[in-house]
Every structure is written in C-alpha cells, then in structure tokens.
Amino acid sequence: MGVNELSAVLWRERELLELLTFKLEEEQLLLTAGKSRWIEHATREVEQVLDRLRSAGLERTVEVAVVAEEWGTDSETPLRELVTHAPDGPWADIFTSHLRAMTELTSQIKQLRDENEQFLRAAARSTQETLASVHNDAATYDSTGSGRSSFGGDSHFFDGRL
C-alpha cells in the first residue's frame, strides 16, 4: 500500500470516467437518432459504470488515507489537499496530473448528463403530445352508443361495422 497503489487506483478511476464519458455520448447518439428502443440498454450500461466508479471512489478514499498517514498528515485529508503535502519528488506532479484529468472528465460528464437529460425530457414531452393527439383523433362513442369520429360522421372502423 502507498503512493504506487494510490496512483494505480487513480488511473483505474480515470479509465472509468473515460468509459462513462463514452457511454453517455453513446446514449446521446441514440437519443438524437431517435433509437429509443436501445435507450434502456444504454442507460443500464451507464449505471454499471457508475457502480464501478463508486467502488473505485471508496478504494481511492482508503488509499488516500494510507498515503496521508505516510506523509504525516490527517487521514481524512482529501486528495486535492494531500498533493500539497507531497514530499520532494515526482508525486505532487503525478497526483496533480490525475486531478486535472479527472476534473476535466467530470466536467465533460456533467455536460453530457445535462444534455442527455434535456433530450430525454424533450422525447417524453413529444411522446405525451403524440399520445394526446392520437387519443383525440380516435373514434369515440356518444351516450347513445353511436360511433363518432373526429373525422366527421359515424365511425364504423372501431365498432366492428366495416
């Protein structure tokens, strides 16, 4: 355990953030292409990556605590602050590089998430509007049981009298 393990955990976390970025972009492509039948699968894949990220985050927390103790600081020190306590050598630069990359990926992920949410809301609104218009155009029966249609006249299409 120590700085090498922390760096390895950060690399894995970065790879997962990149995978999440890919999965969100994939989901966005499906949304913009109108391929709604695959959205459930894409969303499930996003959730799987998020679960793996949660595990990696816990692992990072443990490794940061170990390194913090090795470097003589509080085990509750966050990674961003831990960098300032790094001894002479390359570790401050390495961890700063990890932080910079992870911050950039997180920003991209937030943007993609927000855009996908807007696409999903628009799709839901469109679906509701379509369903409402289909319902209004469908033939209905009046109080006497006669078929009526918004097309005018009696409707024999829905009442079996073709």
C-alpha positions as CSV (number, residue, x, y, z in Angstrom):
1,M,0.0,0.0,0.0
2,G,1.1,3.5,-0.6
3,V,1.7,6.0,-3.3
4,N,2.1,3.5,-6.1
5,E,-1.2,1.9,-5.2
6,L,-2.9,5.3,-5.0
7,S,-1.6,6.2,-8.4
8,A,-2.9,2.9,-9.8
9,V,-6.3,3.4,-8.3
10,L,-6.4,6.9,-9.8
11,W,-5.6,5.5,-13.2
12,R,-8.4,3.0,-12.9
13,E,-10.8,5.8,-11.9
14,R,-9.7,7.9,-14.8
15,E,-10.3,5.0,-17.2
16,L,-13.8,4.5,-15.7
17,L,-14.5,8.2,-16.1
18,E,-13.5,7.9,-19.8
19,L,-15.7,4.9,-20.1
20,L,-18.6,6.8,-18.6
21,T,-18.0,9.7,-21.0
22,F,-18.2,7.2,-23.9
23,K,-21.3,5.6,-22.6
24,L,-23.0,9.0,-22.1
25,E,-22.0,10.0,-25.7
26,E,-23.3,6.7,-26.9
27,E,-26.6,7.3,-25.1
28,Q,-26.8,10.8,-26.6
29,L,-26.2,9.4,-30.1
30,L,-29.1,7.0,-29.6
31,L,-31.3,9.8,-28.3
32,T,-30.5,12.2,-31.2
33,A,-31.0,9.4,-33.8
34,G,-34.4,8.5,-32.3
35,K,-33.4,5.0,-31.5
36,S,-35.4,4.9,-28.3
37,R,-35.6,1.1,-28.2
38,W,-31.9,0.9,-27.2
39,I,-32.0,3.7,-24.6
40,E,-32.8,1.2,-21.8
41,H,-29.7,-0.8,-22.6
42,A,-27.5,2.3,-22.8
43,T,-28.9,3.6,-19.5
44,R,-28.2,0.3,-17.8
45,E,-24.6,0.4,-19.1
46,V,-24.2,3.9,-17.7
47,E,-25.5,2.7,-14.3
48,Q,-23.0,-0.2,-14.4
49,V,-20.1,2.1,-14.9
50,L,-21.4,4.4,-12.2
51,D,-21.4,1.4,-9.8
52,R,-17.8,0.6,-10.7
53,L,-16.9,4.3,-10.1
54,R,-18.4,4.2,-6.7
55,S,-16.3,1.2,-5.8
56,A,-13.2,2.9,-7.2
57,G,-14.0,6.0,-5.2
58,L,-14.1,4.0,-2.0
59,E,-10.8,2.4,-2.9
60,R,-9.3,5.8,-3.6
61,T,-10.5,7.1,-0.2
62,V,-8.7,4.2,1.6
63,E,-5.5,4.7,-0.4
64,V,-5.5,8.5,0.2
65,A,-5.9,7.8,3.9
66,V,-2.9,5.4,3.8
67,V,-0.7,7.9,1.9
68,A,-1.8,10.8,4.1
69,E,-0.6,8.9,7.2
70,E,2.7,8.0,5.4
71,W,3.2,11.7,4.6
72,G,2.4,12.7,8.2
73,T,-1.0,14.4,7.6
74,D,-4.5,13.7,8.7
75,S,-6.0,10.5,7.2
76,E,-9.2,12.5,6.4
77,T,-7.2,14.8,4.1
78,P,-8.8,15.0,0.6
79,L,-6.6,14.1,-2.4
80,R,-6.5,17.8,-3.6
81,E,-5.1,18.8,-0.3
82,L,-2.8,15.8,0.0
83,V,-0.9,16.9,-3.1
84,T,0.3,20.0,-1.1
85,H,1.8,17.6,1.5
86,A,3.8,15.5,-1.0
87,P,7.4,15.1,-0.3
88,D,10.1,16.2,-2.8
89,G,9.9,14.2,-5.9
90,P,7.5,13.4,-8.7
91,W,4.4,12.5,-6.7
92,A,3.0,16.1,-6.4
93,D,3.1,16.4,-10.2
94,I,1.7,12.9,-10.8
95,F,-1.2,13.5,-8.5
96,T,-1.8,17.0,-9.8
97,S,-2.0,15.5,-13.3
98,H,-4.5,12.9,-12.1
99,L,-6.6,15.6,-10.5
100,R,-6.5,17.8,-13.6
101,A,-7.6,14.9,-15.9
102,M,-10.3,13.7,-13.5
103,T,-11.7,17.3,-13.1
104,E,-11.8,17.7,-16.9
105,L,-13.6,14.4,-17.4
106,T,-16.0,15.2,-14.6
107,S,-16.9,18.5,-16.3
108,Q,-17.5,16.7,-19.6
109,I,-19.6,14.1,-17.9
110,K,-21.8,16.8,-16.2
111,Q,-22.3,18.5,-19.6
112,L,-23.3,15.2,-21.3
113,R,-25.6,14.3,-18.5
114,D,-27.4,17.6,-18.7
115,E,-27.7,17.4,-22.5
116,N,-29.0,13.8,-22.3
117,E,-31.5,14.9,-19.7
118,Q,-32.8,17.6,-22.0
119,F,-33.1,15.1,-24.8
120,L,-35.0,12.7,-22.6
121,R,-37.3,15.4,-21.4
122,A,-38.0,16.5,-25.0
123,A,-38.6,12.9,-26.0
124,A,-41.0,12.4,-23.1
125,R,-42.9,15.6,-23.9
126,S,-43.1,14.7,-27.6
127,T,-44.4,11.2,-26.7
128,Q,-47.0,12.7,-24.4
129,E,-48.1,15.2,-27.1
130,T,-48.3,12.4,-29.7
131,L,-50.4,10.2,-27.3
132,A,-52.7,13.1,-26.6
133,S,-53.2,13.8,-30.3
134,V,-53.8,10.1,-31.1
135,H,-56.4,9.9,-28.3
136,N,-58.2,13.0,-29.6
137,D,-58.3,11.6,-33.2
138,A,-59.6,8.2,-32.2
139,A,-63.2,7.3,-32.7
140,T,-65.4,7.6,-29.7
141,Y,-68.9,6.5,-28.7
142,D,-71.5,9.0,-27.6
143,S,-74.1,8.5,-24.9
144,T,-76.4,6.5,-27.3
145,G,-73.6,4.1,-28.2
146,S,-73.2,5.5,-31.7
147,G,-69.7,5.8,-33.1
148,R,-68.3,9.2,-33.8
149,S,-65.0,10.2,-35.2
150,S,-63.2,13.5,-35.3
151,F,-63.1,12.8,-39.0
152,G,-66.8,13.5,-39.1
153,G,-69.8,11.2,-39.3
154,D,-70.2,7.8,-37.9
155,S,-67.2,5.7,-37.3
156,H,-67.5,2.1,-38.3
157,F,-63.8,1.5,-38.0
158,F,-63.7,0.9,-34.3
159,D,-67.1,-0.6,-33.7
160,G,-66.8,-3.6,-35.9
161,R,-69.2,-2.4,-38.7
162,L,-66.8,-2.1,-41.5
